[in-house]
Amino acid sequence: MSTITGGQGHLVGYGSKAYRNYVLFALTLIYILNFVDRALLAVVGPDLVPDLGITDTQFGLLTGFGFALLYTAVGIPLARFADVAHRVWIMTVCVALWSLMTALCGLATEVTIGSVTIGAFWILLMCRVGVGIGEAGCTPPANSLIADYFIPRERSQALGFYAMGVTLGTMFANLIGGWVTDMFDWRTAFFVVGLPGLLVALVFKLTVKEPPRGYTDPQVTEKKERASLGEAIHELMGKPAFWLMTAGATIAAFCGYGISSFQSLFLVRTYEITAGQAAIWINTPVALSAAIGTFATGWLATKIYKKHPGAIAWIPAMGLAISVPFYIFAFTTDNLLYAAIGLIIAGFVKYGYLAAQYTIGQGVVSMRVRAMATAVMLLLVNLIGYGFGPLFIGAVSDIFFKSGVAEFGVAAGELARNQCHPAVLGQLSQNLQEVCGQVYAQSLQTAMIIMACLYLGSSLCFLLTWGRMGKDMVDRQVVNPVKP
């Protein structure tokens, strides 16, 4: 047993305001790198997929489940470790690991050992698994650090700023990775993006202090420093708001990761532009808009919580629902500019759930299990959302491609998707070229539309979360009772 000695920490936070802001900036920068490295594969996908000769389903595996499986498997143990160990050291080691593995993705090629040949797909998959293991040590300790640096009423805005790492990371992956891919090649893009993370890890360790655990919580008497796994699960099971929020975040991630993983491929196939053009002209402004929207919704919820305490839940619910018609418009228009506008608006309004998932996830539990609560949420969000979202779109796209080819009377195995790539399309007969023109882009378009409609399910979950927040939030001063 130990006594939490936060003193006035729950009133002012840890360290000076300038230093707290620096730490928040440093954590956000690391979160940006986290998403730059994981999003880069989707950016270089239009060049990588035909080069390595992989299917949409395999690409979905690489961008989704191949990364998410080990990411989630080690997430819980690392979160448990973060509840008692030095969080700054954990993040330092993990940043260095995922940065190195990202750079190694650029070396993916077919390898022959004796009589055994390992395809480039499997080499790339192993590197992605390594990236996932490293990135599992980012968000749980980062959220725990933010909770100890910032007082309760400031956490929503701080976590909203931190959450911009998702969209800013995606933006920089497109901006840098797209340009490097067009100027050089997709392999170089992995080296350019991955290696700087090693330096960031070193600077982070040298400049960020480990705060006392529970520093910004109201002063209490005897309290266990660490809850057992059973106690943590028991506490979470008594919080319906946590599970409803997690369901909403999981569905949103399922849709979001799926769409973002295949957005470049969709744009290249539909509008016949290059990977770099899709990344810089379309994906970068879309990601920037999403980053601004992420911060704006977090800021808005913080400003109006006194009069409307449930805003942290119903604002993202509204945004998710509004995004659906704009996505459908973007995926069905024949005009590239209109598609970009639809994607920009959809990205701006939908990402309020990122601040909500962390604010609610941290707010419904006691200090002892914050990192654990974040890890449980991310286990579901990443395993189901990140793991199966891209795989779902890839599989649906391949199914519609095969059925579309069959409708034109082409025998199974006679035409593969990679044969429809513009670089090799001329090698096909005139009849097969016409078939490609009908099904190559349309099959992925259908999968993207289906995925966009599922955002409505996420919106419903956040509306239901709103009805439980007043009963489940630990700090009643932050969220007053909310009637369903």
C-alpha positions in Angstrom: 0.0 0.0 0.0 1.2 3.5 -0.8 -0.1 7.0 -0.4 -0.7 9.1 -3.5 1.0 12.4 -2.8 -0.1 14.6 -5.6 -0.6 17.6 -3.3 -1.8 20.4 -5.5 -1.1 18.4 -8.6 -4.8 18.0 -9.4 -5.1 21.8 -9.5 -2.0 22.8 -11.5 -0.6 19.7 -13.2 3.0 18.4 -13.3 5.8 20.8 -14.1 5.5 24.3 -15.6 2.8 25.1 -18.3 5.6 25.5 -20.9 7.1 22.1 -20.0 3.8 20.4 -20.0 3.2 21.8 -23.5 6.6 20.6 -24.6 5.9 17.1 -23.3 2.5 17.1 -25.1 4.2 18.2 -28.3 6.8 15.5 -27.9 4.2 12.8 -27.3 2.2 14.0 -30.3 5.3 14.0 -32.5 5.9 10.4 -31.6 2.2 9.6 -32.3 2.6 11.3 -35.7 5.6 9.1 -36.4 3.6 6.1 -35.3 1.0 6.8 -38.0 3.5 7.9 -40.6 5.2 4.5 -40.4 2.0 2.5 -40.4 0.3 4.6 -43.1 3.2 4.6 -45.5 2.4 1.2 -46.9 -1.0 2.4 -48.1 0.7 5.4 -49.8 3.2 3.4 -51.8 0.6 0.6 -52.4 -0.2 1.6 -56.0 3.5 1.0 -57.0 4.2 -1.8 -54.5 1.2 -4.0 -55.3 2.1 -4.6 -59.0 5.8 -4.7 -58.3 5.4 -7.6 -55.8 2.5 -9.1 -57.7 0.1 -9.3 -54.7 -3.7 -9.3 -54.6 -6.0 -6.8 -52.9 -6.7 -9.4 -50.2 -3.0 -9.8 -49.5 -2.5 -6.0 -49.5 -5.4 -5.8 -47.0 -3.6 -8.4 -44.9 -0.4 -6.4 -45.0 -2.0 -3.1 -44.1 -4.4 -4.6 -41.5 -4.2 -8.0 -39.8 -0.5 -8.6 -40.4 0.2 -5.5 -38.5 -2.6 -5.6 -35.9 -2.2 -9.2 -34.7 1.1 -8.7 -32.8 0.3 -5.1 -32.1 -2.7 -6.2 -30.0 -1.1 -9.3 -28.7 1.7 -7.5 -27.0 -0.4 -4.4 -26.2 -1.9 -5.7 -23.0 1.4 -6.9 -21.4 3.1 -3.6 -22.3 0.2 -1.7 -20.8 0.4 -3.7 -17.6 4.1 -3.0 -17.6 3.4 0.7 -18.2 1.2 0.8 -15.1 4.2 0.3 -12.9 7.4 0.7 -15.0 9.2 3.8 -16.4 6.9 4.9 -19.2 9.4 7.2 -20.9 11.9 4.3 -21.3 9.1 2.0 -22.7 8.3 4.5 -25.3 11.9 5.2 -26.2 12.7 1.5 -26.9 9.4 1.0 -28.9 9.9 4.1 -31.1 13.4 2.9 -32.0 12.1 -0.6 -32.8 9.2 0.4 -35.0 11.4 2.9 -36.9 14.0 0.3 -37.7 11.5 -2.2 -38.8 9.8 0.4 -41.1 13.2 1.0 -42.8 13.6 -2.7 -43.3 10.3 -2.9 -45.2 12.2 -1.2 -48.0 14.4 -4.3 -48.4 11.4 -6.7 -49.0 12.3 -9.0 -51.9 12.2 -12.7 -52.7 14.8 -14.6 -50.7 16.2 -18.1 -51.4 17.8 -20.1 -48.6 19.0 -23.4 -49.9 16.1 -25.0 -51.6 13.5 -22.8 -49.9 12.3 -19.6 -51.5 10.5 -17.0 -49.3 8.4 -14.6 -51.3 8.6 -10.9 -51.0 5.1 -10.8 -49.6 6.2 -12.9 -46.6 9.3 -10.8 -46.0 7.2 -7.6 -46.0 4.7 -9.3 -43.7 7.4 -10.1 -41.1 8.6 -6.5 -41.2 5.1 -5.2 -40.7 4.7 -7.6 -37.7 7.9 -6.0 -36.3 6.5 -2.5 -36.8 3.3 -3.6 -35.0 5.2 -4.9 -32.0 7.1 -1.6 -31.6 4.0 0.6 -32.0 2.1 -1.4 -29.3 4.3 0.5 -26.8 3.2 4.0 -27.8 -0.4 4.9 -26.9 -1.0 3.2 -23.5 2.0 4.8 -21.8 1.5 8.1 -23.6 -2.1 8.3 -22.4 -1.0 7.5 -18.9 1.7 10.2 -19.1 -0.8 12.8 -20.3 -3.2 11.9 -17.5 -0.3 12.6 -14.9 0.8 15.8 -16.6 -2.6 17.4 -17.1 -5.4 18.1 -14.6 -8.8 16.5 -15.3 -10.5 19.5 -16.9 -7.6 20.0 -19.4 -7.2 16.3 -20.4 -9.9 16.4 -23.1 -8.2 19.2 -25.0 -4.7 17.7 -24.4 -5.9 14.3 -25.6 -7.5 15.9 -28.6 -4.2 17.5 -29.5 -2.4 14.2 -29.0 -5.1 12.5 -31.2 -4.1 14.7 -34.1 -1.2 12.4 -34.5 -3.5 10.0 -36.3 -4.4 12.4 -39.1 -1.2 14.4 -39.1 0.8 11.2 -39.4 -1.3 10.1 -42.3 -0.9 13.5 -43.9 2.9 13.4 -43.6 3.0 9.8 -44.8 1.3 11.0 -48.0 3.2 14.2 -48.4 6.7 12.7 -47.9 6.1 9.2 -49.0 4.1 10.2 -52.1 6.8 12.6 -53.2 9.7 10.2 -52.6 7.8 7.3 -54.3 7.3 9.4 -57.5 10.8 10.9 -57.4 12.6 7.6 -56.6 10.7 4.5 -55.7 8.6 2.9 -52.9 11.6 1.2 -51.3 13.4 4.6 -50.8 10.2 5.9 -49.2 10.5 3.4 -46.4 14.1 4.4 -45.7 13.4 8.1 -45.7 10.4 7.8 -43.4 11.7 5.1 -41.0 15.3 6.1 -40.1 14.6 9.6 -38.5 12.6 7.9 -35.7 15.8 6.6 -34.2 17.0 10.1 -33.5 13.5 11.1 -32.2 13.7 8.2 -29.7 17.0 9.4 -28.3 15.9 13.1 -27.9 12.6 12.0 -26.2 14.5 10.0 -23.6 16.9 12.8 -22.9 14.3 15.6 -22.5 11.1 14.1 -21.1 10.7 13.4 -17.3 8.8 10.5 -15.8 6.1 12.2 -13.6 4.9 10.6 -10.3 2.1 8.2 -11.0 -1.3 9.7 -10.2 0.1 13.2 -9.7 -2.9 15.1 -11.1 -5.5 13.0 -9.3 -7.4 14.5 -6.3 -5.4 13.6 -3.1 -6.5 10.4 -1.6 -5.4 8.1 1.2 -4.2 4.6 1.1 -4.5 3.3 -2.5 -2.9 0.4 -4.3 -0.3 1.4 -6.8 -1.4 -1.3 -9.2 -4.7 -3.1 -9.7 -4.6 -6.8 -10.4 -5.8 -8.0 -13.9 -8.9 -9.3 -12.3 -9.6 -6.0 -10.5 -9.0 -4.1 -13.7 -11.4 -6.3 -15.7 -14.0 -6.1 -12.9 -13.9 -2.3 -12.9 -14.3 -2.2 -16.6 -17.2 -4.6 -16.7 -19.1 -2.3 -14.5 -18.8 0.6 -17.0 -21.2 0.2 -19.9 -20.1 3.6 -21.3 -16.6 2.1 -21.8 -17.9 -0.8 -23.8 -20.3 1.2 -25.9 -17.6 3.8 -26.6 -15.2 1.0 -27.5 -17.8 -0.6 -29.9 -18.2 2.8 -31.6 -14.5 3.4 -31.8 -13.9 -0.2 -33.2 -16.5 0.2 -36.0 -15.1 3.7 -36.8 -11.6 2.2 -37.0 -12.8 -0.8 -39.1 -14.2 1.7 -41.6 -11.4 4.3 -41.3 -8.5 2.0 -41.6 -10.1 0.1 -44.4 -10.8 3.2 -46.4 -7.5 4.9 -45.8 -5.5 1.8 -46.7 -7.2 1.6 -50.1 -7.8 5.2 -50.8 -4.6 5.7 -52.9 -5.4 2.5 -54.8 -8.9 3.7 -55.5 -7.7 7.1 -56.7 -5.0 5.6 -59.0 -7.3 3.0 -60.5 -10.3 5.3 -60.9 -8.7 8.5 -62.1 -5.4 7.1 -63.6 -3.1 9.3 -61.6 0.2 8.3 -60.0 0.7 7.2 -56.5 2.5 10.5 -55.7 -0.2 12.6 -57.2 -2.9 10.7 -55.3 -0.9 11.2 -52.1 0.0 14.8 -52.5 -3.0 16.2 -54.3 -5.8 14.3 -52.6 -4.6 12.4 -49.5 -2.6 15.2 -48.0 -5.3 17.8 -47.9 -7.8 15.2 -46.8 -5.5 14.3 -43.9 -4.9 18.0 -43.0 -8.6 18.6 -42.9 -9.0 15.5 -40.7 -6.3 16.8 -38.3 -8.0 20.2 -38.0 -11.3 18.5 -37.5 -9.9 16.2 -34.8 -8.6 19.2 -32.8 -11.7 21.3 -33.5 -14.1 18.7 -32.2 -12.0 18.1 -29.1 -11.8 21.8 -28.4 -15.5 22.3 -29.0 -16.4 19.5 -26.6 -14.1 21.0 -23.9 -15.6 24.4 -24.3 -19.2 23.4 -24.0 -18.9 20.5 -21.4 -20.3 22.7 -18.6 -23.6 23.2 -20.3 -23.6 20.0 -22.4 -21.4 17.5 -20.6 -22.3 14.7 -23.0 -20.8 16.6 -25.9 -17.7 14.4 -25.9 -20.0 11.6 -27.1 -22.7 13.2 -29.2 -20.4 15.5 -31.2 -18.5 12.5 -32.7 -21.8 10.7 -33.2 -23.1 13.5 -35.3 -19.8 13.8 -37.2 -19.7 10.1 -38.1 -23.3 10.1 -39.4 -22.7 13.2 -41.5 -19.5 11.7 -43.1 -21.5 8.9 -44.8 -23.2 10.9 -47.6 -20.0 12.7 -48.3 -18.0 9.5 -48.6 -20.6 8.0 -50.9 -20.5 11.1 -53.1 -16.7 11.0 -53.2 -16.6 7.3 -54.2 -19.3 7.7 -57.0 -18.4 10.9 -58.7 -16.5 10.9 -62.0 -14.8 14.2 -61.2 -11.5 14.1 -59.3 -12.0 17.5 -57.7 -15.4 16.7 -56.5 -14.1 13.4 -55.0 -11.4 15.4 -53.2 -14.0 17.8 -51.8 -16.2 14.9 -50.6 -13.2 13.2 -48.9 -12.0 16.5 -47.3 -15.4 17.2 -45.7 -15.9 13.6 -44.6 -12.5 13.5 -43.0 -13.1 16.8 -41.2 -16.4 15.8 -39.5 -15.7 12.2 -38.5 -12.6 12.2 -36.4 -14.1 13.7 -33.2 -14.4 10.1 -31.9 -10.6 10.0 -31.4 -10.6 12.5 -28.5 -13.8 10.9 -27.2 -12.3 7.4 -27.1 -9.4 8.4 -25.0 -11.2 10.9 -22.8 -14.0 8.5 -22.0 -11.6 5.6 -21.7 -9.5 7.4 -19.2 -12.5 9.1 -17.4 -14.5 6.0 -16.5 -11.7 4.2 -14.6 -9.5 4.9 -11.6 -5.9 6.0 -11.9 -4.5 2.5 -11.3 -6.0 1.0 -14.5 -5.8 3.9 -17.0 -3.1 2.3 -19.1 -4.9 -1.1 -18.9 -8.2 0.5 -20.0 -6.5 2.1 -22.9 -4.9 -1.2 -23.9 -8.2 -3.1 -23.7 -9.8 -0.5 -25.9 -7.0 -0.6 -28.4 -7.0 -4.4 -28.3 -10.5 -4.4 -29.8 -10.1 -1.3 -31.9 -6.9 -2.5 -33.5 -7.5 -6.3 -33.7 -11.0 -5.9 -35.1 -10.9 -2.4 -36.6 -7.3 -2.2 -37.9 -6.9 -5.9 -38.4 -10.0 -6.7 -40.3 -11.0 -3.3 -41.9 -8.4 -3.4 -44.7 -8.7 -7.1 -45.1 -12.5 -6.8 -45.5 -12.2 -4.1 -48.2 -9.5 -6.1 -50.0 -11.5 -9.4 -49.9 -14.8 -7.7 -51.0 -12.9 -5.9 -53.9 -11.4 -9.3 -55.0 -14.8 -10.9 -54.8 -16.4 -8.2 -57.0 -13.5 -8.3 -59.4 -13.8 -12.1 -59.9 -17.6 -12.0 -60.2 -17.3 -9.0 -62.6 -14.8 -10.9 -64.8 -17.1 -14.0 -64.8 -20.1 -11.9 -65.9 -18.1 -11.0 -69.1 -17.6 -14.7 -69.7 -13.9 -14.8 -68.8 -12.8 -18.1 -67.3 -11.4 -18.2 -63.8 -7.7 -17.8 -63.8 -7.6 -16.2 -67.3 -7.4 -12.7 -65.9 -5.8 -11.5 -62.7 -6.1 -8.0 -61.3 -2.4 -7.2 -61.7 -2.8 -7.8 -65.5 -5.2 -4.8 -65.5 -2.5 -2.5 -64.3 -1.9 0.3 -66.9 1.8 -0.6 -67.1 1.0 -4.1 -68.5 -2.5 -3.7 -69.8 -1.3 -3.4 -73.4 -0.1 -7.0 -73.3 -3.7 -8.3 -73.1 -6.1 -8.9 -75.9 -8.6 -6.2 -76.8 -11.4 -8.1 -75.2 -9.6 -8.5 -71.9 -8.6 -4.9 -71.9 -12.3 -3.9 -72.2 -13.1 -6.3 -69.3 -10.4 -4.6 -67.2 -11.9 -1.2 -68.0 -15.2 -2.3 -66.5 -14.1 -4.2 -63.4 -10.6 -3.0 -62.4 -11.7 0.1 -60.6 -15.4 -0.6 -60.1 -14.8 -3.6 -57.9 -12.8 -1.5 -55.3 -15.3 1.3 -55.6 -18.1 -1.0 -54.5 -16.1 -2.2 -51.5 -15.4 1.4 -50.5 -19.1 2.4 -50.6 -20.1 -0.6 -48.5 -17.5 0.3 -45.9 -18.5 4.0 -45.7 -22.1 3.1 -44.9 -21.0 1.2 -41.8 -20.0 4.5 -40.1 -23.7 4.7 -39.2 -23.3 1.8 -36.7 -20.4 3.7 -35.0 -22.6 6.8 -34.7 -25.3 4.8 -33.0 -22.8 3.4 -30.4 -21.6 6.9 -29.5 -25.2 8.1 -29.0 -25.8 5.2 -26.6 -22.5 6.0 -24.8 -23.9 9.5 -24.2 -26.7 8.0 -22.2 -24.4 6.2 -19.8 -21.7 8.8 -19.2 -23.3 10.5 -16.2 -23.3 7.2 -14.3 -20.0 5.8 -15.3 -17.5 8.7 -15.4 -15.3 8.8 -12.3 -14.9 12.6 -12.2 -18.5 13.9 -11.9 -17.1 17.5 -12.1 -16.0 16.8 -15.7 -19.2 15.0 -16.8 -22.4 15.6 -14.9 -25.2 13.1 -15.0 -26.6 12.8 -18.5 -30.0 11.4 -19.2 -30.4 9.0 -22.1 
